[in-house]
Amino acid sequence: MLNQNEFLGKNVFVAGGTSGINLGIAKAFAAAGARVSVFSRSPERVENALASLRELGAEAIGFTGDVRDTESVERALAGTYEAFGSIDVLCSGAAGNFVAPAAGMSVNGFKSVVDIDLLGSFHVLREAYQYLTKPGASIINISAPQASTATPMQAHVCAAKAGVDMLTRVLAMEWGPEGIRVNSIVPGPIDGTEGMARLTPTQESRDAVIRNLPLRRYGDLNSVAKVAVMLSSSVCDYVTGVVLPVDGGASLAGPGLFGPSA
């Protein structure tokens, strides 16, 4: 059973934690009593996120940088450690996406998404390792349905997020002996996210997704945030290496749910 005071005084770092799903996760931990550090490319988004976290009564700090740049990642993590101490929960959620056929996609476009999603995740996890609470740290990677479901117009995301899920499993094995748990969350159609706005830009495309969902509705930001808190709690202290869909059953609906046909 979840202890409502479990995250009081705990330290949480959220890469990409200034918008969408990642900000929802940051807010959930803030509401649970944690100190929260967020990291994002946009100074304005960082400031807005800090304001919303502090409104919840949380001690919060923010850093500006790019997950593709190891030096800025290291500065943010070192700054978090200096301010709060060791990191109890690390969430890596930076992501990029656009809709394009593989044959019409530039090399730079493909590389950009892989660099943000996969290489960026590796940067965050590798640089954070030295600052993680051992034993006891929880790592949450934010994946995507495209990691396991081949989706037309999404070759770059499919490749990058499949790598994130395998990185999750490998690090669960490598870091498990030190008491670090590593899991992935796979959000499905979630309202209030840039990704779904791009993949379902019209009401018609949105309705088509809903018709194919077993639960017949989109999730909201709190749908993912609650699972992130649960996975990082003592309720799941024997859970690691899991790639968990939070998708209203979308993963049961087959390919093509999240993207236009080729």
Backbone bond lengths (Angstrom), bond angles and torsions (degrees), N, CA, C in turn:
res aa  C-N    CA-C-N  psi(-1)  N-CA   C-N-CA  omega(-1)  CA-C   N-CA-C  phi
1 M - - - 1.459 - - 1.531 109.36 -
2 L 1.343 116.48 135.75 1.457 120.41 -176.89 1.519 111.15 -69.73
3 N 1.321 114.70 126.52 1.462 121.85 174.88 1.527 108.41 -80.24
4 Q 1.322 117.41 118.01 1.457 121.55 -174.68 1.528 112.32 -62.67
5 N 1.344 117.56 -20.49 1.462 120.71 -179.37 1.529 112.54 -102.11
6 E 1.315 116.37 10.95 1.458 119.92 -170.83 1.524 113.41 -62.65
7 F 1.329 118.00 -31.14 1.458 119.98 -174.91 1.528 113.44 -100.18
8 L 1.325 117.27 6.11 1.459 119.85 175.21 1.526 109.59 -60.90
9 G 1.320 116.11 123.90 1.457 119.92 178.76 1.512 114.97 79.61
10 K 1.329 118.33 -0.38 1.464 120.64 177.32 1.533 109.45 -82.56
11 N 1.339 115.37 158.53 1.460 121.85 -175.51 1.526 110.62 -112.96
12 V 1.327 115.59 126.94 1.462 121.71 -174.66 1.527 109.24 -125.13
13 F 1.325 116.22 131.85 1.468 122.52 176.37 1.511 108.42 -117.26
14 V 1.350 117.13 127.53 1.456 121.38 -178.60 1.522 109.61 -123.36
15 A 1.320 116.40 109.10 1.463 121.33 175.01 1.524 108.66 -78.60
16 G 1.325 116.26 125.32 1.452 120.62 -173.17 1.514 112.40 82.02
17 G 1.325 116.41 18.34 1.464 121.29 -170.06 1.507 116.18 -84.04
18 T 1.328 117.56 31.60 1.462 119.17 -176.92 1.519 113.26 -117.11
19 S 1.328 117.72 3.20 1.467 119.99 178.71 1.523 109.68 -159.28
20 G 1.325 115.11 160.60 1.453 121.82 171.09 1.518 114.67 55.92
21 I 1.317 115.54 -139.15 1.461 122.63 -175.98 1.523 111.22 -58.73
22 N 1.319 117.06 -41.55 1.460 119.76 -175.66 1.529 112.21 -69.20
23 L 1.317 116.74 -37.53 1.465 118.87 174.94 1.527 109.82 -66.82
24 G 1.324 117.01 -38.29 1.465 119.89 175.62 1.518 111.72 -57.64
25 I 1.330 116.43 -41.12 1.465 121.16 177.88 1.531 110.35 -65.83
26 A 1.326 116.39 -45.33 1.467 119.97 178.89 1.526 110.94 -58.41
27 K 1.332 116.79 -42.31 1.462 120.68 179.26 1.514 111.88 -65.42
28 A 1.327 117.14 -38.35 1.470 120.11 -179.55 1.524 110.78 -63.55
29 F 1.327 116.96 -41.55 1.460 119.13 178.05 1.526 111.06 -70.93
30 A 1.329 116.83 -36.11 1.467 119.79 176.39 1.521 110.57 -61.31
31 A 1.332 116.19 -43.95 1.469 120.57 179.69 1.522 111.55 -65.31
32 A 1.338 116.23 -24.73 1.466 120.91 179.43 1.523 112.41 -86.43
33 G 1.345 116.75 1.36 1.453 119.75 174.78 1.508 116.27 102.17
34 A 1.334 117.93 2.57 1.458 120.71 -177.76 1.519 111.85 -79.44
35 R 1.325 115.43 156.53 1.459 121.75 165.64 1.530 106.82 -83.73
36 V 1.322 117.04 136.40 1.463 120.03 -171.31 1.523 110.94 -127.06
37 S 1.334 114.87 134.34 1.457 122.54 174.30 1.523 108.25 -118.94
38 V 1.337 116.74 130.77 1.468 120.25 179.23 1.522 109.77 -118.54
39 F 1.330 114.38 155.73 1.465 121.86 -174.26 1.519 108.22 -141.02
40 S 1.340 116.89 127.08 1.456 120.33 -176.02 1.519 109.74 -159.03
41 R 1.342 116.31 162.07 1.464 120.42 179.90 1.518 113.18 -74.45
42 S 1.321 118.16 -26.68 1.461 121.64 -172.50 1.523 111.87 -96.63
43 P 1.339 118.04 116.00 1.473 119.81 176.74 1.527 112.08 -58.20
44 E 1.324 116.54 -38.70 1.463 119.96 -179.43 1.521 110.95 -63.66
45 R 1.338 116.33 -43.87 1.462 119.36 178.74 1.525 111.37 -65.48
46 V 1.320 116.63 -36.26 1.465 119.29 177.44 1.523 109.99 -61.19
47 E 1.311 116.94 -47.39 1.465 120.42 -179.05 1.526 111.80 -63.71
48 N 1.325 116.92 -41.17 1.466 120.33 178.77 1.525 111.24 -65.12
49 A 1.333 115.97 -40.58 1.464 119.71 178.97 1.521 110.80 -64.41
50 L 1.334 117.03 -43.24 1.463 120.11 179.66 1.521 111.21 -61.43
51 A 1.326 116.31 -39.30 1.466 119.36 178.84 1.525 110.57 -62.00
52 S 1.329 116.66 -43.39 1.467 119.55 -178.61 1.525 111.67 -69.65
53 L 1.321 117.72 -34.47 1.466 120.85 178.29 1.529 110.91 -69.97
54 R 1.319 116.00 -39.99 1.464 119.44 179.96 1.524 111.77 -70.31
55 E 1.326 116.35 -27.95 1.465 119.62 174.17 1.523 111.29 -62.33
56 L 1.317 116.44 -26.37 1.467 121.57 177.81 1.527 111.89 -83.84
57 G 1.331 116.45 -0.11 1.456 121.18 178.57 1.507 114.24 89.99
58 A 1.331 116.64 9.61 1.462 119.54 -175.87 1.526 111.55 -86.83
59 E 1.308 115.36 149.82 1.456 121.48 166.00 1.521 105.80 -80.45
60 A 1.325 117.49 120.21 1.460 120.39 -172.46 1.517 110.68 -138.41
61 I 1.332 115.68 142.76 1.459 122.80 175.56 1.521 107.95 -133.85
62 G 1.335 116.22 159.11 1.452 119.77 -178.32 1.512 112.16 -141.43
63 F 1.323 114.97 155.11 1.459 122.26 -179.62 1.519 109.21 -136.68
64 T 1.313 115.04 144.88 1.460 121.21 178.40 1.522 109.28 -104.48
65 G 1.316 115.78 133.45 1.456 120.64 178.87 1.508 110.88 173.45
66 D 1.314 115.20 -175.67 1.463 122.55 -174.59 1.516 108.75 -125.14
67 V 1.337 117.10 131.72 1.465 119.97 -178.97 1.528 111.65 -63.29
68 R 1.314 117.55 -18.60 1.474 120.72 177.91 1.523 112.11 -76.99
69 D 1.315 116.58 -13.13 1.462 122.54 -177.22 1.526 109.40 -107.09
70 T 1.313 116.75 107.18 1.465 120.26 -173.99 1.538 111.83 -62.25
71 E 1.322 117.13 -33.00 1.465 118.85 -178.38 1.525 111.50 -66.73
72 S 1.337 117.26 -41.53 1.470 118.51 179.68 1.524 111.08 -70.69
73 V 1.332 117.24 -33.31 1.469 120.53 175.11 1.523 109.94 -63.25
74 E 1.313 115.93 -45.73 1.465 120.38 -179.50 1.530 111.28 -63.35
75 R 1.337 117.34 -40.51 1.465 120.03 178.71 1.534 110.89 -61.13
76 A 1.334 115.91 -42.30 1.467 119.56 -178.39 1.520 111.28 -66.45
77 L 1.309 116.40 -42.21 1.472 119.79 -178.65 1.522 111.11 -71.06
78 A 1.324 116.32 -41.25 1.467 119.45 177.61 1.521 110.23 -64.05
79 G 1.348 116.68 -40.30 1.459 120.28 178.02 1.513 112.59 -64.17
80 T 1.324 115.67 -37.30 1.463 120.11 176.99 1.523 110.73 -65.02
81 Y 1.319 115.78 -44.00 1.469 120.34 179.33 1.530 111.01 -62.99
82 E 1.324 116.25 -42.06 1.473 119.94 179.66 1.531 111.59 -64.12
83 A 1.330 116.51 -36.02 1.463 120.28 -177.51 1.518 113.01 -81.39
84 F 1.326 116.67 -39.27 1.465 120.93 -170.32 1.525 114.60 -115.11
85 G 1.324 117.88 -28.96 1.455 120.82 -169.86 1.518 110.35 104.89
86 S 1.320 116.66 -164.71 1.465 120.53 -174.38 1.531 110.80 -61.99
87 I 1.324 115.08 152.64 1.462 122.22 -174.61 1.525 109.89 -91.79
88 D 1.322 115.78 120.43 1.463 121.05 -178.67 1.527 112.58 -86.34
89 V 1.326 115.77 -36.30 1.461 120.79 179.29 1.518 108.62 -132.10
90 L 1.333 115.62 127.77 1.454 122.06 177.26 1.520 108.25 -119.62
91 C 1.314 116.16 125.08 1.461 120.99 176.78 1.521 108.40 -116.88
92 S 1.332 116.30 123.02 1.458 121.45 178.76 1.521 108.42 -110.83
93 G 1.353 115.78 109.59 1.451 117.94 -172.46 1.514 115.79 -134.51
94 A 1.333 118.67 9.03 1.458 119.23 179.70 1.524 110.12 -63.11
95 A 1.336 116.76 139.40 1.460 120.20 -177.04 1.517 110.96 -154.82
96 G 1.319 115.06 154.67 1.458 121.42 174.67 1.518 109.05 -133.79
97 N 1.328 116.53 153.56 1.458 119.61 -179.58 1.525 110.22 -163.45
98 F 1.312 115.31 152.23 1.458 124.16 168.24 1.521 106.53 -159.07
99 V 1.320 116.39 163.88 1.460 121.32 -177.98 1.520 109.40 -99.84
100 A 1.347 116.85 122.74 1.465 120.56 179.95 1.529 109.98 -163.44
101 P 1.320 117.37 144.23 1.463 119.94 174.15 1.521 110.23 -72.26
102 A 1.312 117.16 149.13 1.466 120.50 -177.31 1.526 111.48 -59.24
103 A 1.328 116.92 -40.71 1.463 119.83 -177.17 1.524 112.22 -69.93
104 G 1.315 116.87 -20.98 1.457 120.34 -179.91 1.510 113.74 -104.96
105 M 1.315 116.73 6.00 1.464 121.64 -177.41 1.522 109.95 -91.70
106 S 1.310 116.65 135.69 1.460 118.95 177.36 1.522 110.68 -74.21
107 V 1.309 115.20 156.96 1.464 119.92 175.54 1.523 110.12 -60.18
108 N 1.319 116.26 -40.37 1.466 119.73 179.81 1.520 111.64 -65.57
109 G 1.345 117.15 -36.34 1.459 120.09 177.74 1.517 111.46 -64.10
110 F 1.335 116.71 -45.60 1.464 121.11 177.79 1.528 110.07 -61.88
111 K 1.319 115.27 -47.46 1.463 120.75 -177.31 1.520 111.45 -62.84
112 S 1.335 117.62 -37.81 1.456 120.70 -178.22 1.515 111.54 -60.20
113 V 1.337 116.99 -44.65 1.466 120.04 -179.58 1.534 110.91 -68.85
114 V 1.324 116.90 -41.81 1.465 119.25 177.56 1.533 110.55 -63.13
115 D 1.323 116.45 -39.72 1.469 120.05 -179.84 1.529 111.41 -65.17
116 I 1.323 117.34 -39.75 1.472 120.14 -179.62 1.525 110.40 -73.79
117 D 1.337 116.69 -53.32 1.467 121.08 -171.21 1.525 112.62 -73.26
118 L 1.316 116.52 -51.24 1.463 120.31 -172.86 1.525 112.28 -92.11
119 L 1.318 116.61 -57.04 1.465 118.56 -179.40 1.524 110.27 -64.39
120 G 1.338 116.68 -38.47 1.460 119.96 177.72 1.517 112.24 -61.72
121 S 1.334 116.58 -41.58 1.466 120.00 176.67 1.523 110.91 -61.37
122 F 1.335 115.85 -43.48 1.459 119.15 178.85 1.525 111.12 -61.67
123 H 1.321 116.92 -42.87 1.473 119.87 178.22 1.526 110.97 -57.39
124 V 1.329 115.89 -48.40 1.471 119.94 -177.56 1.525 110.39 -62.43
125 L 1.322 117.52 -46.96 1.462 120.42 -176.49 1.520 111.30 -67.93
126 R 1.315 116.71 -44.95 1.468 119.36 -178.80 1.517 111.75 -63.77
127 E 1.342 116.57 -46.59 1.464 119.65 -178.01 1.529 111.66 -69.14
128 A 1.327 117.31 -28.69 1.467 120.78 -179.45 1.517 112.90 -75.98
129 Y 1.312 117.06 -23.09 1.468 121.11 -171.87 1.530 112.55 -49.52
130 Q 1.318 116.36 -44.62 1.476 120.02 -176.05 1.530 112.71 -66.92
131 Y 1.347 116.64 -19.72 1.461 120.36 -175.57 1.530 113.59 -103.93
132 L 1.315 117.60 -0.96 1.459 120.71 -176.13 1.525 111.67 -75.93
133 T 1.325 115.53 145.93 1.466 121.45 174.13 1.533 108.07 -68.02
134 K 1.321 115.86 126.25 1.470 120.92 -177.78 1.526 109.26 -130.79
135 P 1.324 119.06 117.41 1.466 127.51 -3.69 1.524 110.97 -81.84
136 G 1.324 115.75 167.20 1.451 120.42 170.13 1.510 116.34 120.82
137 A 1.331 119.19 -13.87 1.461 119.91 -177.09 1.532 111.35 -70.72
138 S 1.325 114.01 147.84 1.463 121.64 174.82 1.522 108.84 -121.02
139 I 1.322 116.18 130.51 1.457 122.18 175.73 1.520 108.38 -112.47
140 I 1.327 115.87 131.47 1.460 122.00 176.43 1.524 107.96 -120.62
141 N 1.317 116.92 116.60 1.455 121.40 171.61 1.530 109.00 -96.50
142 I 1.327 116.13 141.18 1.452 120.07 176.92 1.524 108.14 -99.10
143 S 1.316 115.35 113.82 1.452 121.95 -178.00 1.527 109.46 -99.46
144 A 1.322 117.24 -154.00 1.462 122.05 179.59 1.523 108.50 -158.50
145 P 1.333 118.07 154.96 1.472 120.89 179.01 1.525 112.54 -57.68
146 Q 1.336 116.84 -28.47 1.458 120.25 -179.09 1.521 112.84 -64.21
147 A 1.323 118.00 -13.56 1.463 120.92 178.23 1.522 111.95 -64.84
148 S 1.324 116.89 -30.28 1.470 120.31 -176.47 1.521 113.33 -123.16
149 T 1.337 117.54 -10.05 1.457 121.41 -179.58 1.520 109.32 -118.80
150 A 1.325 116.39 113.06 1.465 120.10 179.35 1.518 109.42 -60.46
151 T 1.325 116.45 123.47 1.456 121.96 -172.98 1.524 109.82 -127.27
152 P 1.333 118.48 117.97 1.463 120.31 177.76 1.517 111.82 -54.67
153 M 1.295 116.08 145.85 1.469 124.59 179.65 1.525 112.79 71.36
154 Q 1.331 116.72 11.10 1.465 120.56 -176.38 1.533 112.10 -133.77
155 A 1.334 117.32 32.07 1.469 120.20 -177.20 1.514 112.13 -57.43
156 H 1.326 116.92 -39.67 1.461 121.51 -177.82 1.524 111.27 -66.23
157 V 1.339 117.21 -44.67 1.467 120.96 -179.45 1.528 110.44 -70.20
158 C 1.341 116.90 -41.14 1.462 120.05 178.23 1.526 110.33 -56.09
159 A 1.330 116.39 -46.86 1.465 120.49 -178.61 1.523 111.47 -66.33
160 A 1.329 116.85 -44.96 1.465 120.51 -175.52 1.518 112.09 -67.77
161 K 1.324 117.39 -46.58 1.464 120.17 -176.48 1.529 112.26 -73.50
162 A 1.334 117.59 -29.31 1.470 118.88 172.50 1.524 109.47 -61.01
163 G 1.321 116.15 -37.81 1.456 120.51 176.52 1.516 112.23 -65.54
164 V 1.327 116.79 -38.61 1.475 120.66 178.28 1.527 110.41 -62.55
165 D 1.335 117.02 -42.66 1.469 119.29 179.92 1.521 111.53 -65.38
166 M 1.327 117.63 -39.34 1.459 119.02 177.93 1.521 111.22 -69.89
167 L 1.338 117.08 -35.56 1.460 120.32 174.85 1.527 110.37 -61.56
168 T 1.320 116.95 -39.70 1.463 121.30 176.06 1.521 110.91 -56.17
169 R 1.323 116.25 -48.47 1.462 120.47 -176.65 1.526 112.15 -67.26
170 V 1.326 115.92 -41.37 1.470 119.44 -179.25 1.527 110.78 -65.17
171 L 1.334 117.30 -45.29 1.464 119.59 -178.60 1.527 111.58 -69.83
172 A 1.322 116.97 -29.18 1.467 118.96 173.97 1.522 110.01 -60.18
173 M 1.329 116.42 -37.58 1.469 120.42 178.07 1.525 111.69 -74.37
174 E 1.331 116.99 -44.15 1.466 120.27 -174.86 1.526 112.09 -71.84
175 W 1.330 116.86 -37.86 1.465 120.27 -173.40 1.525 113.47 -100.10
176 G 1.316 116.26 -8.55 1.461 120.04 178.57 1.517 114.29 -55.99
177 P 1.334 118.80 -42.65 1.463 119.46 -179.99 1.529 114.00 -59.07
178 E 1.338 117.22 -19.88 1.468 120.62 177.47 1.528 112.25 -94.68
179 G 1.325 115.23 6.53 1.460 118.85 177.05 1.512 114.29 82.68
180 I 1.332 117.27 20.48 1.458 121.99 177.57 1.530 108.57 -101.03
181 R 1.320 116.33 125.38 1.467 120.34 177.94 1.526 109.24 -99.98
182 V 1.335 116.43 140.33 1.465 122.07 -177.07 1.530 108.49 -131.51
183 N 1.323 116.72 119.45 1.462 122.11 -179.74 1.525 110.87 -135.88
184 S 1.324 115.91 158.96 1.461 122.19 175.29 1.523 110.11 -115.73
185 I 1.317 115.76 143.04 1.461 121.99 168.86 1.524 107.85 -109.31
186 V 1.324 115.84 135.18 1.465 121.57 179.54 1.529 108.16 -112.51
187 P 1.327 117.78 94.05 1.467 119.04 -179.83 1.525 110.75 -70.06
188 G 1.325 115.43 141.74 1.452 120.45 172.74 1.516 109.99 -92.40
189 P 1.331 118.26 -142.24 1.469 120.83 179.24 1.534 110.31 -72.18
190 I 1.316 115.75 108.08 1.462 122.13 -176.03 1.520 109.03 -117.86
191 D 1.323 116.11 123.55 1.465 120.96 176.48 1.524 110.51 -62.49
192 G 1.321 115.64 147.90 1.450 120.40 174.71 1.511 114.62 83.41
193 T 1.340 117.25 18.99 1.461 120.41 179.61 1.522 110.64 -117.36
194 E 1.331 115.80 146.21 1.457 120.64 178.34 1.522 110.95 -65.04
195 G 1.335 116.21 -36.26 1.457 119.72 -178.26 1.516 112.77 -59.66
196 M 1.334 116.61 -48.24 1.460 118.98 -179.09 1.514 111.23 -70.53
197 A 1.319 117.66 -30.16 1.464 120.23 176.36 1.527 110.39 -63.09
198 R 1.333 116.33 -35.83 1.463 119.99 179.37 1.529 111.89 -77.39
199 L 1.336 116.19 -38.08 1.463 119.69 -175.91 1.518 112.90 -80.90
200 T 1.326 117.39 -26.07 1.472 120.75 176.80 1.528 108.26 -129.47
201 P 1.327 117.46 74.41 1.467 120.97 -172.24 1.529 114.35 -76.34
202 T 1.333 117.78 -14.44 1.463 120.54 -178.23 1.522 109.71 -119.75
203 Q 1.332 115.69 159.90 1.456 119.84 176.67 1.522 110.48 -62.15
204 E 1.324 116.43 -34.04 1.468 120.14 179.18 1.527 111.16 -62.90
205 S 1.337 116.53 -45.60 1.467 119.55 179.80 1.521 110.94 -69.06
206 R 1.309 116.72 -34.70 1.470 120.70 176.66 1.533 110.73 -64.45
207 D 1.310 116.19 -45.69 1.467 120.69 179.59 1.520 111.50 -63.04
208 A 1.341 116.78 -35.52 1.462 120.65 179.20 1.528 111.08 -63.31
209 V 1.338 116.24 -39.76 1.465 119.87 176.93 1.526 110.23 -64.47
210 I 1.322 116.75 -46.55 1.467 120.54 -177.76 1.522 111.38 -60.12
211 R 1.338 117.43 -39.47 1.469 120.77 -179.96 1.524 111.93 -61.89
212 N 1.346 116.72 -28.50 1.465 120.54 -178.55 1.523 114.18 -93.21
213 L 1.322 116.56 -2.98 1.458 120.31 179.91 1.527 110.52 -87.13
214 P 1.332 118.86 129.09 1.457 119.83 176.96 1.528 113.20 -55.05
215 L 1.325 119.00 -36.92 1.466 120.73 179.49 1.526 112.78 -87.02
216 R 1.350 117.57 -5.33 1.467 122.94 173.47 1.529 113.94 57.68
217 R 1.311 116.81 33.96 1.465 119.64 176.33 1.523 109.42 -162.11
218 Y 1.311 114.28 154.69 1.463 120.53 171.30 1.534 109.26 -73.29
219 G 1.320 115.98 154.80 1.451 120.30 168.36 1.518 109.73 -85.94
220 D 1.315 116.49 175.40 1.462 120.21 173.92 1.524 108.90 -120.73
221 L 1.314 115.78 176.08 1.465 119.80 -175.29 1.519 111.73 -59.50
222 N 1.310 116.72 -33.62 1.457 119.97 -179.63 1.526 112.38 -69.47
223 S 1.334 117.27 -23.34 1.464 120.43 178.37 1.523 110.67 -58.84
224 V 1.321 116.12 -42.12 1.468 121.27 -179.99 1.525 110.38 -79.72
225 A 1.318 116.95 -41.28 1.464 120.89 -176.83 1.525 111.68 -59.16
226 K 1.328 116.62 -41.38 1.472 119.94 -179.55 1.523 111.29 -62.40
227 V 1.320 116.19 -37.38 1.467 119.60 -179.77 1.527 110.60 -71.29
228 A 1.340 116.97 -37.61 1.464 119.80 177.18 1.524 111.22 -60.82
229 V 1.332 116.18 -42.61 1.468 120.33 177.79 1.526 110.25 -64.74
230 M 1.323 116.98 -44.64 1.462 120.47 -179.99 1.525 111.23 -60.62
231 L 1.353 117.24 -47.61 1.462 120.36 -178.61 1.520 112.31 -62.36
232 S 1.327 117.01 -28.04 1.466 121.01 -178.89 1.519 113.05 -89.19
233 S 1.323 117.02 -3.39 1.458 121.47 -176.30 1.529 111.26 -92.78
234 S 1.326 115.15 172.36 1.462 120.83 177.89 1.520 112.38 -67.12
235 V 1.341 117.07 -16.93 1.466 120.36 175.35 1.522 110.10 -58.01
236 C 1.338 116.30 -34.16 1.467 121.60 -176.38 1.527 111.62 -112.49
237 D 1.318 117.27 32.02 1.461 119.77 -174.34 1.526 114.25 -70.20
238 Y 1.334 117.13 -5.39 1.461 120.34 175.88 1.530 110.75 -117.02
239 V 1.336 115.65 21.74 1.465 121.83 -178.95 1.521 109.14 -113.32
240 T 1.334 116.08 120.26 1.461 120.31 175.51 1.521 109.14 -152.80
241 G 1.333 115.45 153.98 1.458 120.89 -179.81 1.517 113.61 75.21
242 V 1.325 117.47 16.37 1.463 122.03 -176.61 1.528 109.87 -92.67
243 V 1.324 116.01 138.30 1.463 123.15 171.84 1.528 105.67 -111.78
244 L 1.330 115.81 102.17 1.460 121.44 -166.43 1.530 112.15 -107.19
245 P 1.340 118.04 115.11 1.463 119.51 174.61 1.526 111.39 -70.87
246 V 1.318 115.44 134.92 1.465 122.42 171.23 1.527 103.81 -125.21
247 D 1.336 115.65 81.98 1.462 118.82 -160.24 1.523 115.46 -144.75
248 G 1.325 117.88 12.71 1.450 118.87 179.40 1.516 114.12 63.14
249 G 1.333 116.11 20.12 1.456 120.77 -178.99 1.516 113.98 89.56
250 A 1.342 117.56 10.47 1.466 120.51 -177.77 1.526 112.35 -57.92
251 S 1.330 116.31 -34.80 1.467 119.37 -178.09 1.518 112.44 -67.33
252 L 1.332 117.59 -12.54 1.460 121.62 177.12 1.527 112.17 -89.24
253 A 1.334 116.24 -10.41 1.464 120.66 -170.18 1.521 113.78 -88.07
254 G 1.331 117.38 -7.69 1.465 119.31 177.20 1.504 112.74 91.03
255 P 1.360 116.39 177.94 1.461 121.38 -175.92 1.513 112.47 -69.73
256 G 1.319 114.71 158.59 1.453 120.39 174.05 1.516 115.66 90.47
257 L 1.325 117.87 -2.64 1.473 119.80 -175.94 1.521 111.49 -65.19
258 F 1.332 117.19 -38.22 1.463 120.93 -170.84 1.519 114.62 -102.45
259 G 1.279 118.37 2.74 1.455 117.94 -178.59 1.496 112.26 -145.14
260 P 1.311 118.06 160.18 1.449 121.22 176.72 1.510 111.54 -67.81
261 S 1.279 117.90 156.63 1.459 121.39 179.99 1.521 109.75 -71.12
262 A 1.329 115.25 155.42 1.467 119.87 -177.59 1.525 109.77 -71.54
